Amino acid sequence: MAMSPFLAELRAKVGTDLLMLPSVCGCVFDASGRLLVARHGDAGVWAAPGGGVDPDERPQDAVVRELREELAIDVAVRGLVGVYGGPDFRTVYPNGHQVAYVIAVYACVVVAGTPTPDGEEINDFRWVTEQDLDGLTMTPWTPHVLPDVFAWWRDQGR
């Protein structure tokens, strides 16, 4: 689902004006310590999967829902890596919608399913090491978050 009904209703009222939105990111690791990244079809960039938090939804529940929707996997949340925001977390979508995200980043593991892109938001995925990141076109916020994610996983995830 590209836009929740709540956000669509809000957008109908405010148009393309800047909105600050709570969101989540699921940094899913495999047994080898590789990170699951997904290619977002609308922008053609790679990032750890995630999305918006719905009204009255707990962020931890949102990350589980988003990974199920986008990649057809069930995950267990291992911990909160951190919460991020700032200028590099702003974006303007092709339709003109302006968003500033505050992202709660969670470390996760797959408990069921095989990653399968939904074909709507996500059109590809891969498992990467920290060194592999340099070869990917990624979101502007990635350099601020993924070093912390890999450090968290080395220290606490295994």
N, C-alpha and C positions, 0 to 999 in steps of 0.2 A: 504494500500500500504506500503510494508516494506521499500522500498528505492525509493526516487524520481528519475525521469530520470536525473535531474541535478547531484545528488549525484552519481548515477551509472556511469555517464560520467566522473566525477571527479575521482572516484575510479579506473576506467579503466586506468587513467593516473598515479595515485600515488600509486596504489596497497593498501596495508594494513597500510601504514605509518600513523602516527598520524595526524588527522585533527581537527582543532578547529571549532566547528559548533554552529551557533545560533539556539536556540530551545525555545519552549514554553511549559508551563505546565498549565493546566486548573484545578484549585482547585474548584470543584463544590460543593456547599452546598445546603442542603434541608432546609425546613422550621423549622426543629428541630435542625439545626446547625450541622448536621452530614456531613462528607466529603465523596465524592465518590472516592473510590480507585479501581484500575483495576489490575488484575493479567496479567502480560506480559508473554505470552506463550513461548517466546524464552529463557527466563531466569528463569521463574517460581517465580518471585518476584512481590510484590505489590508496586504500586506507583500511585500517581495522574496521570491521562492520559495527553498525550501531544506528541510533536514530533518536527520535524525540520521546520524551516522557509525556504520557497522557495525563489529563487531570485525575487526581486521586490515585495515581499509580506510583508505587514505590520504585525508585530508580533501579534497584536490583532486579525487580520483576520485569522492568522495561527492557533491560539488557537481555534477559532470557527470551522474552517475546520477540525482540528485534532479530536475534540470531535464528530463531525458529522461522520467522517470516521471510527473512532474506536468504538464508542458506539451508533451511530444513534440518537444522541440528538442534539437539537439546544439550544445554551446557549446565555445568555446575560452576557457580561463582566461587572462586578461591579467595578473593579479597579485593578491597578497594586500593587501587594504585595511587589515585589522586584525583583532584578536581581542577580543571583547567579552563581558562578563558583569556580574553585580551584581543588585541588588534588582529592577530593571525587567525583568530577563530571567527572572523566575520567573513561572510560570503554574499555574493549576489548571484541568484540563480538565473538561468536563461530567460525565465518569464519575468525577471525584474524584481522578484521578491528579495528583500534585504534581510539578513539574519545575522545576529551575533549569538554564538552558542556558548553556553557554559556546559562543559562535558565532564561527567563523572566516568572515570575510566576504571574498568574492572578487569582483573585477570581471571580467566576461565579455562575450563577443560571440557572437551566433548564427552558426554555420557551416553548419547544415542544419536544415530544417524550418520550419514556421510554428507559432507558439504555439497550442496546442489544449488547453484545460483537461481534466484527466482525469475530471472529474465526481465524483470521490470526495473528494479533498482540496481541489482547486481547482475553483471553478465560474465564474470569470471572470478576465480579465486586461485590462490596458491599458498603454499607453506614456505616461509622464508626465514633465514637467519638474519641476525643484525647486519652482517656484512652484505647480504643480498639487497638491502634497502636502497643502497646507492644507485642501483641499476633501474629503479622504478620511478615513474612520475607519480609523486604523491601529493597529498593535500598540504597546504602551507603550514598547518598546525603540527604535522607529523614530527618534524625535528624537535619540537618542544615536548613531545609526549613519549614517543617510542624509546628513547634512551632510558627514561625512567621505567618504562614497562619491562624492558629486558633486564634492567638492574633489579627490579622487584622480583622478577621470576627467578633470577640466579640466587637471590638471597632468601626468598620465602616460598617460591612456587613448587619446588621439587619435592 
